[in-house]
């Protein structure tokens, strides 16, 4: 005869506190959070955490801070639903739950010696920011570093102050473009794919690696355009977004063909999933 | 009633006989030395009575609402006898079978999933306090349990679900499974919807059982599959089965395999990767009601949703995990709408995951050939027929 057993718990969050809630855009905030238990969560660029708003629910949010700053954990959140709205509304000192980090990272270190092109569309800059910061920290090891940022309109450009700092530093080439210009905008107008040829100037396409994050249609067209310019499909990575409930590959929601986006992604190499992205409603 | 009394007197006789066995006979037939050997058992009552009186929770397929459903057995008399089933696409009926047979009816609507991977599970709760909130893990207890009469297809399904949760790092499934002993029943009969032979999961149990039974004309053959199984029989003297009985059991199992009319195309996993654009998906979706029955009865379907339940005053919140289905549009919700809007896309997701992507994800098929999705589809969509049509490029 065997004794009754206690079933171990799963999917338990750790408790964190909001240190700063920094408004970024009209509907986007960045939360800086600290753990109550004192052990800060470290995450690699591209990974995400499951953030829990008390009584409302839990959603997947990419880590968007500097990976070298292990004290500060940043998440940039767009208010699009009940949970993201509750999280965006958390004031300084408010509590939230966190599970993570989860998922695959941007392979930044592996790009030593290469020309790294980072392409962000809209809020796609948030999961890429840790990769950019890590790339800057190893800038001398990279042959070149350029960043292409696309936004719907000038007021929708994320992290404008940081982009200005980076541009001023000269450590990377930045190209900004908007879908629709507004009065006062003197920069480029057009989708990000129109800026890629310029971003690759002076590079041997075979030596170029690309990290792409943004709306799915933007990533698909960007990667195709890069391929057309001669950048190997095996040197391009994108970050996928799907409905995630568990983040550990057991709820089934984020399945994308044979992959669980939460576990096998969110960062995927383009040659592995490019063909799949063309299948309607996969 | 006479039937029940007759059974009871049989049990008494059997017991008296067993008690008279000498110490020497006990030693000779001590089960520890008998792994792999076939023993003979007149009927299952005595085993069940012993397990119940030892405090095991015994879960067995019992009669519930006109179907056989794994549920808690309190008395061996509850075990149905003389029942068979008639299954076909969209239809399940229990009917009187051979009066002496315990295991003629095969799989009912529910596998063992609802026990090992419950339809609803409270993950944890949280209480609002001055500092924010406090999280309390859910304290769930699992009594020492015996799953009695697990069919080979369901035995395979348990192993496959366990692999899903092992890879996910959710320890609950494995913990429940580890505190559960499994008594399998090899199938001596197939339902019309069974296709386990083509999935290589049955009709003989291959691995993962502690004890396995095979019903023959005059009783049951019993095989010990593990040390835990040995312990379940603890020094019980059971006679060895005769060679003729062993041959009879093998013949019955072979006949059950041979009688299966459905067979999954062996190359279905590869073929499905090539037919994402087939018009067949729209065709099957036009028949499908998106009722989610197939995913509920499937013994391997594992998908869940997690929701919050809060008290009216907002002071308490609970996180609940519950079964979900890839057939519900909200399953793929992203940015204000479902990603798989068309029913065809949802049917393709289910079938491609089950028969093809599962191999990539977990190293085996997600289908064990139990046939439940065929039987319990209200419009009788036949998974095997759809797979064959898609494999042929129709």
Contacts between the chains, C-beta under 8 A, distances in Angstrom:
chain1	res1	chain2	res2	distance
A	1	B	54	5.2
A	1	B	55	5.6
A	1	B	56	6.9
A	1	B	144	6.2
A	2	B	144	4.1
A	2	B	179	6.0
A	3	B	144	6.7
A	4	B	141	4.9
A	4	B	142	6.3
A	4	B	143	4.6
A	4	B	144	6.4
A	4	B	179	7.5
A	5	B	141	7.1
A	5	B	142	5.2
A	5	B	175	5.9
A	5	B	178	7.6
A	5	B	179	4.6
A	6	B	139	6.6
A	6	B	140	7.3
A	6	B	141	6.1
A	6	B	142	8.0
A	7	B	140	4.1
A	7	B	141	7.1
A	7	B	142	5.6
A	7	B	172	5.0
A	7	B	175	5.2
A	7	B	176	6.5
A	8	B	171	4.3
A	8	B	172	6.3
A	8	B	175	5.9
A	9	B	123	6.9
A	9	B	124	6.1
A	9	B	137	3.7
A	9	B	138	6.0
A	9	B	172	8.0
A	10	B	123	6.5
A	10	B	169	7.9
A	10	B	170	4.4
A	10	B	171	6.7
A	10	B	172	5.7
A	11	B	123	5.2
A	11	B	124	7.5
A	11	B	170	7.5
A	11	B	306	7.2
A	11	B	319	7.2
A	11	B	321	7.5
A	12	B	123	7.5
A	12	B	124	5.6
A	12	B	135	6.5
A	12	B	137	5.9
A	13	B	135	6.4
A	15	B	132	6.6
A	15	B	133	7.3
A	15	B	135	6.8
A	17	B	132	7.2
A	54	B	126	6.2
A	54	B	128	6.5
A	54	B	132	7.4
A	54	B	133	4.9
A	54	B	317	5.8
A	55	B	126	7.7
A	55	B	128	7.8
A	55	B	308	5.8
A	55	B	310	4.3
A	55	B	314	6.0
A	55	B	317	3.9
A	56	B	308	6.3
A	57	B	306	7.8
A	57	B	307	7.3
A	57	B	308	5.2
A	58	B	306	6.9
A	58	B	319	7.8
A	80	B	335	7.1
A	80	B	336	7.5
A	94	B	132	6.9
A	95	B	131	7.0
A	95	B	132	2.6
A	95	B	133	5.8
A	97	B	126	7.7
A	97	B	133	8.0
A	97	B	135	7.0
A	241	B	334	6.7
A	242	B	332	7.7
A	242	B	334	6.3
A	242	B	339	7.5
A	243	B	331	7.6
A	243	B	332	6.1
A	243	B	333	5.2
A	243	B	334	5.2
A	243	B	339	7.6
A	245	B	304	7.0
A	245	B	305	6.0
A	245	B	306	4.9
A	246	B	168	7.0
A	246	B	304	7.2
A	246	B	306	6.9
A	248	B	168	4.3
A	248	B	169	5.6
A	248	B	170	6.7
A	249	B	164	7.9
A	249	B	167	6.1
A	249	B	168	4.9
A	249	B	361	7.9
A	250	B	164	6.0
A	250	B	165	5.9
A	250	B	167	7.9
A	250	B	168	3.5
A	250	B	170	5.6
A	250	B	302	6.5
A	250	B	304	7.2
A	251	B	303	6.1
A	251	B	304	4.9
A	251	B	305	7.0
A	251	B	306	7.0
A	251	B	321	7.9
A	251	B	324	7.3
A	252	B	302	6.5
A	252	B	303	3.3
A	252	B	304	7.3
A	252	B	324	7.3
A	252	B	326	6.7
A	252	B	331	8.0
A	252	B	353	7.9
A	253	B	303	7.0
A	253	B	305	7.6
A	253	B	324	7.4
A	253	B	331	6.3
A	253	B	332	7.2
A	255	B	326	7.9
A	255	B	349	7.2
A	255	B	353	6.5
A	255	B	357	7.3
A	257	B	352	7.9
A	257	B	357	6.3
A	258	B	356	7.7
A	258	B	357	4.1
A	258	B	360	3.7
A	258	B	361	5.9
A	260	B	361	7.2
A	279	B	276	4.9
A	279	B	277	7.6
A	280	B	345	7.2
A	281	B	339	6.3
A	281	B	340	4.7
A	281	B	341	6.3
A	281	B	342	6.0
A	281	B	345	3.6
A	282	B	276	7.1
A	282	B	345	7.4
A	282	B	349	7.7
